[in-house]
Amino acid sequence: MGSVDLLFEPELSFFLITKYQNCWSPYAYSGTPSIKHLLESLGVPHTEIGSVTVDLRLAGLDEQVKHLTRIRIYPAREDARLQNNDPDRCREPRFILDDHLGKLARYLRMLGFDALYQNDLDDECLASLSAEQNRILLTRDRRLLMRKIVTQGYCLRSLDPEVQIIEVMKRYSLLISTQFLTRCLVCNERLCSVEKQAIIDRLEPMTRLYYDHFKICPNCDRIYWKGSHYERIMQSISSWAEPDASPEYIMKYEDGEG
């Protein structure tokens, strides 16, 4: 048996029982676990950990735990990917979402982000696609994030999609990267501009009268235009955003699905 003292920063309290929150706490362990294994045994996915110090020395998660040391655990920060030397992680983030997050996927697409979502993907497939395609895995399943193959991920705290989108935008500093009216909400494809006359027979009378600029999905053929369908979620986002950063475009598509 061995023992260490642990201190988790407050942002990680979501994953911890009260005993390990906001104070140095002793923890007894057996065998020769890595720091990653020890922390995940307490419920904290490695994707939520930004850095770790052992007796004030920066340590790696693969390092073996040593008896009578003091380990301090810091949360992953939203700008971590920008500080990484991997050029792929410095590009605009891409996401993959588990099968309970369909509304969040639509909100991310609404804001212009590449959000892969299919409700028939199992955990193994989600983890593999996340790694193979360099996608950030969004889920509420902390065990899924603990898979070794998963290197980028976020465990959503809220059950409310309108709160979840704010969580993700804050975590990954997405506000400055939003590109409204650029992706299909249904299939994630990038939209193309289309002349009104080319689709006029598909428009409702009031849409024909009041709107002149349209986009179309080259994959599923859905039509989009500036409208008021998503006003509520955009107001929610702009409520915490800078006043001059509120979105210019509100989106609507032809069949009116939410």
Summary of the structure (lengths in Angstrom):
residues: 258
radius of gyration: 21.9
end to end distance: 54.6
largest distance: 76.0
contacts: 744
relative contact order: 0.11
helix: 34%
strand: 22%
